Structures are given as structure tokens and as C-alpha cells.
Amino acid sequence: MKLRPLRDEDHAALLELWKRAGLPARPRGRDRRERIAREIEGPCSAFFVVEDRGALVAAVLGTHDGRKGWINRLAVDPDHRGRGLGRRLVETVEEALRGAGIEIVTCLVEDWNAESQAFFAHLGYQAHPDIRYFSKRRDPDI
């Protein structure tokens, strides 16, 4: 298995991985190819994938705003879970963010995703039940 940065040409395979992993996607909005390609080239992203025999089997999207890092999307193909790929990707993003001077790494996990909540807790991430996430969207697809 090979860990490497996400590339623009991985877009279709990334969307398929998210689907297999049960994660929602907005391919006409924030997850459209040109938007992800722009983020890949930007200075604030740390996007990585794991390939197995040429197929994407795990991916993570990490970003930062200059002061705080975010793990926005972590997906491991159900057939490849339990092999440490998620941990490896999280550690890779944490290292990349530390290299950018980021000292706090956070993640957003939907309340329905108990498996991911347990995973991040196991890695030492602390839940903050006193924090509510708010967003304002110009378009529901974003």
C-alpha cells in the first residue's frame, strides 16, 4: 500500500471512496473537481490518499486557517478497515499541519457517525459537547 498526496486526477475515485465509506458528498458544490483541485494547489491543505494496487482505499482532507488545523474528511474503504490506515492518514495530516506551524488540530464529526467519534477519541481527540457548529451557506450544494 502506498500513501501519497491527493492529485486532481483522483477526484472520481475519491467520490467513489466516500460513497463506499458511507460519507456524504456534494459533487456539484464544495466537492466538485475544480474546487478540490484549487485546494490541492493551495497553501492551506494537506490532502492524502492510500492506494492498494492502484485503487484508492483511504483518504483524508486536512486544512488550516493559519492558526488551527482541521481534519475535514477521513474515509477508509470498509474492506480495508482495521489495518491502521485511518491512524496513518491522521498522523500524516497532523505532521503536515505541524510543519505549517499549526499547534491545534481539530476534526468535525457528524453526530450520527459514532464510529468516527470513537476513532478520534481513541487517537486522543477530545469531544467538546459545549461547542455547537454553525454554518451559513450561499448554496445548499456547497
PEJOUR-V369774 format. One record per backbone hydrogen bond with DSSP energy under -1.0 kcal/mol. NH is the residue of the N-H (numbers start at 1). CO is the residue of the C=O. If there is no record, write none. Layout:
<<NH CO> <NH CO>>
This chain:
<<2 51> <4 49> <6 47> <10 7> <11 8> <14 10> <15 11> <16 12> <17 13> <18 14> <19 15> <20 16> <21 17> <22 19> <23 18> <29 26> <30 141> <31 26> <32 29> <36 32> <37 33> <38 34> <39 35> <40 36> <41 37> <46 62> <48 60> <49 4> <50 58> <51 2> <52 55> <55 52> <57 50> <58 50> <59 75> <60 48> <61 73> <62 46> <63 70> <64 44> <65 68> <69 104> <70 63> <71 106> <72 61> <73 61> <75 59> <77 57> <80 77> <88 84> <89 85> <90 86> <91 87> <92 88> <93 89> <94 90> <95 91> <96 92> <97 93> <98 94> <99 95> <101 98> <102 97> <106 69> <108 71> <113 110> <114 112> <117 113> <118 114> <119 115> <120 116> <121 117> <122 118> <123 119> <124 121> <125 120> <131 128> <142 139>>
